[in-house]
Amino acid sequence: MNHIAKFIMDFPVFLKYIPKIEKETLPAVEAHVKMASLDRISSLIDKSYDRDGLRNAAVMMLVYPKNTKAYLALILRNASTGIHSSQVALPGGKVEPEDINLATTALRETFEEIGVLPERIQVIKAFSEVYIPPSRFLVFPFLGVCLSELVFDPSPDEVAKMIELPLEDLMDETNLTNVQLKTTYADEIEVPAFDLQGHIVWGATAMILNELKETIKRVL
């Protein structure tokens, strides 16, 4: 645990583990199902979803230094009539025709949503895609790193609040919980979640973050 604590607190130590993270086999569904509701587990394992009409999207897991500690950039989405209203998310969005590839999408959306220039981000690794049934998006996550501290400029059209999360909080097992939620597809459902700085993080974002967490644990 002391070794993990040192890793998650110090950004310079995090950087030393990047080559191992790049080479590590991803846990993929093994990590995703740990943060999935019971009704979603079988479809995650089988990848049993209709690919007709799917829309691709990409998100960025952006790690950066703050006072020499490793932090992760999350956002609280604005309240709206949309499916993902007022949810904690990673910066990202749908693929646009001008995007060269999925990494370009993640970089562009990160700039549009939180104001971090693409040239400041080193894309480290593509993580495993996650399907979101209500919106019919197939989401492709990327791990990116900024080498210097950031000043965010969140878009008022999309972002209600920046959440600067110490990586230590993601790795802390005591931040795992189960919550009862009302969703667009169920009146009430129990889901595994992260409780991070008082924000409940669930669904696709929790699955993506758990794959990052499990990958980090593997390389320590």
C-alpha positions as CSV (number, residue, x, y, z in Angstrom):
1,M,0.0,0.0,0.0
2,N,2.9,2.4,0.7
3,H,4.2,1.8,-2.8
4,I,0.7,2.6,-4.3
5,A,0.4,5.7,-2.1
6,K,3.7,7.0,-3.4
7,F,2.7,6.3,-7.0
8,I,-0.6,8.0,-6.8
9,M,0.6,11.1,-5.0
10,D,3.7,12.0,-7.0
11,F,3.4,13.1,-10.6
12,P,7.1,12.4,-11.4
13,V,6.7,8.9,-10.2
14,F,3.6,8.5,-12.3
15,L,5.7,9.5,-15.4
16,K,8.2,6.7,-14.7
17,Y,5.4,4.2,-14.9
18,I,4.1,5.4,-18.3
19,P,6.3,2.9,-20.3
20,K,4.8,0.0,-18.3
21,I,1.3,1.4,-18.8
22,E,1.9,1.6,-22.6
23,K,2.9,-2.1,-22.7
24,E,0.4,-3.5,-20.3
25,T,-2.5,-5.6,-21.6
26,L,-5.7,-3.9,-20.8
27,P,-8.2,-5.6,-18.5
28,A,-11.1,-4.4,-20.7
29,V,-14.4,-6.1,-19.9
30,E,-12.9,-7.6,-16.7
31,A,-12.6,-4.0,-15.4
32,H,-15.8,-2.7,-17.0
33,V,-18.2,-5.3,-15.4
34,K,-17.1,-4.3,-11.9
35,M,-18.8,-1.0,-12.4
36,A,-21.8,-2.2,-14.4
37,S,-25.3,-2.8,-13.2
38,L,-26.5,-6.4,-13.2
39,D,-28.6,-5.9,-16.3
40,R,-25.6,-4.8,-18.4
41,I,-23.0,-7.4,-17.5
42,S,-24.0,-10.0,-20.1
43,S,-24.1,-7.5,-23.0
44,L,-20.7,-6.2,-21.9
45,I,-19.2,-9.7,-21.9
46,D,-20.8,-10.8,-25.2
47,K,-20.6,-7.3,-26.8
48,S,-24.2,-8.1,-27.9
49,Y,-25.4,-4.8,-29.2
50,D,-26.7,-3.8,-32.6
51,R,-23.9,-2.0,-34.5
52,D,-26.4,-0.5,-37.0
53,G,-26.7,3.2,-36.3
54,L,-23.9,3.3,-33.7
55,R,-22.2,6.7,-33.3
56,N,-18.5,6.9,-32.3
57,A,-17.2,9.2,-29.6
58,A,-13.9,9.6,-27.8
59,V,-12.9,10.9,-24.4
60,M,-9.7,11.9,-22.7
61,M,-8.4,10.7,-19.3
62,L,-6.1,13.6,-18.8
63,V,-3.5,13.3,-16.0
64,Y,-1.5,16.4,-15.1
65,P,0.6,17.8,-12.2
66,K,-0.8,20.1,-9.5
67,N,1.6,21.0,-6.7
68,T,3.8,18.0,-7.8
69,K,0.8,15.6,-7.3
70,A,-0.9,13.6,-10.1
71,Y,-4.4,14.8,-10.9
72,L,-7.1,13.7,-13.3
73,A,-9.4,16.1,-15.1
74,L,-13.2,15.4,-14.8
75,I,-16.2,17.6,-15.7
76,L,-19.7,18.0,-14.4
77,R,-22.0,18.4,-17.3
78,N,-24.6,21.1,-17.5
79,A,-28.2,20.4,-16.5
80,S,-30.1,19.8,-19.7
81,T,-32.9,17.7,-21.3
82,G,-30.2,15.3,-22.6
83,I,-29.4,11.8,-21.5
84,H,-26.2,12.8,-19.7
85,S,-27.6,15.8,-17.9
86,S,-25.7,16.8,-14.7
87,Q,-23.4,13.7,-14.9
88,V,-19.7,13.6,-14.0
89,A,-17.8,12.8,-17.2
90,L,-14.5,12.8,-18.9
91,P,-14.0,15.6,-21.5
92,G,-14.9,14.2,-24.9
93,G,-17.6,13.9,-27.5
94,K,-18.7,12.6,-30.9
95,V,-16.5,12.1,-33.9
96,E,-16.7,14.9,-36.5
97,P,-15.9,14.5,-40.2
98,E,-12.8,16.6,-39.9
99,D,-11.2,14.3,-37.2
100,I,-8.3,12.4,-38.6
101,N,-8.8,9.6,-36.1
102,L,-10.3,8.9,-32.7
103,A,-7.4,10.4,-30.8
104,T,-7.9,13.6,-32.7
105,T,-11.5,13.6,-31.6
106,A,-10.5,13.2,-27.9
107,L,-8.0,16.0,-28.3
108,R,-10.3,18.4,-30.1
109,E,-13.2,17.8,-27.6
110,T,-10.8,18.3,-24.7
111,F,-9.9,21.7,-26.0
112,E,-13.5,22.6,-26.8
113,E,-14.7,21.6,-23.4
114,I,-11.9,22.5,-20.9
115,G,-9.6,24.7,-23.0
116,V,-6.4,22.5,-23.0
117,L,-4.6,22.9,-26.3
118,P,-4.0,19.6,-28.2
119,E,-0.2,20.2,-28.4
120,R,0.0,20.2,-24.7
121,I,-1.3,16.7,-24.4
122,Q,0.8,13.6,-25.0
123,V,-1.5,10.7,-25.9
124,I,-0.2,7.7,-24.1
125,K,-2.6,4.8,-24.9
126,A,-6.0,3.9,-26.3
127,F,-8.2,2.1,-23.7
128,S,-11.1,-0.3,-24.3
129,E,-14.2,1.1,-25.9
130,V,-17.5,1.2,-24.0
131,Y,-21.0,1.0,-25.4
132,I,-23.7,3.4,-24.0
133,P,-27.1,1.9,-24.7
134,P,-29.3,5.0,-24.1
135,S,-27.4,7.3,-26.5
136,R,-26.1,4.6,-28.9
137,F,-22.6,5.8,-28.6
138,L,-19.5,3.6,-28.8
139,V,-17.0,5.5,-26.7
140,F,-13.2,5.2,-27.2
141,P,-11.1,6.4,-24.2
142,F,-7.5,7.7,-24.4
143,L,-5.0,8.3,-21.6
144,G,-3.2,11.6,-22.1
145,V,-0.6,13.4,-20.0
146,C,0.3,17.1,-19.6
147,L,3.8,17.7,-18.3
148,S,3.0,21.0,-16.7
149,E,0.3,22.5,-14.5
150,L,-2.9,23.6,-16.2
151,V,-5.3,26.5,-16.0
152,F,-8.7,25.3,-17.3
153,D,-11.1,27.3,-19.4
154,P,-14.3,25.2,-19.3
155,S,-17.0,25.9,-21.9
156,P,-20.1,27.4,-20.2
157,D,-22.3,25.7,-22.9
158,E,-21.3,22.2,-21.8
159,V,-19.5,22.3,-18.4
160,A,-21.1,23.3,-15.1
161,K,-17.9,22.6,-13.1
162,M,-14.4,21.3,-13.4
163,I,-13.5,18.5,-11.0
164,E,-9.7,18.3,-10.4
165,L,-9.4,14.8,-8.9
166,P,-6.2,13.6,-7.2
167,L,-5.3,10.2,-8.7
168,E,-5.0,9.1,-5.1
169,D,-8.8,9.4,-4.8
170,L,-9.4,7.1,-7.8
171,M,-7.1,4.5,-6.4
172,D,-8.7,4.6,-2.9
173,E,-10.9,1.4,-2.5
174,T,-12.9,3.2,0.1
175,N,-14.4,5.5,-2.6
176,L,-16.3,2.5,-4.1
177,T,-20.0,2.4,-3.4
178,N,-23.4,1.2,-4.6
179,V,-26.2,3.7,-5.3
180,Q,-29.9,3.6,-6.3
181,L,-30.5,5.8,-9.4
182,K,-33.4,6.7,-11.6
183,T,-32.2,6.7,-15.2
184,T,-33.6,7.2,-18.7
185,Y,-34.0,3.4,-19.1
186,A,-35.0,2.3,-15.5
187,D,-37.2,3.9,-12.8
188,E,-34.8,2.7,-10.1
189,I,-31.6,0.6,-10.5
190,E,-28.7,-0.2,-8.2
191,V,-25.3,0.5,-9.8
192,P,-21.7,0.4,-8.6
193,A,-20.1,3.8,-8.5
194,F,-17.2,5.9,-7.4
195,D,-17.9,8.6,-4.7
196,L,-15.3,11.2,-5.7
197,Q,-15.2,14.5,-3.9
198,G,-18.9,14.1,-3.1
199,H,-19.8,13.4,-6.8
200,I,-21.3,10.0,-7.7
201,V,-19.5,8.7,-10.8
202,W,-21.3,5.8,-12.5
203,G,-22.1,4.2,-15.9
204,A,-19.6,4.4,-18.8
205,T,-17.4,7.0,-17.0
206,A,-17.0,4.7,-14.0
207,M,-16.2,1.7,-16.3
208,I,-13.6,3.7,-18.2
209,L,-12.0,5.0,-15.0
210,N,-12.0,1.5,-13.4
211,E,-10.0,0.2,-16.4
212,L,-7.4,2.9,-15.8
213,K,-7.4,2.1,-12.1
214,E,-7.0,-1.7,-12.7
215,T,-4.2,-1.1,-15.3
216,I,-2.3,1.1,-12.9
217,K,-2.6,-1.6,-10.2
218,R,-1.2,-4.2,-12.6
219,V,2.0,-2.2,-13.3
220,L,2.9,-1.5,-9.7
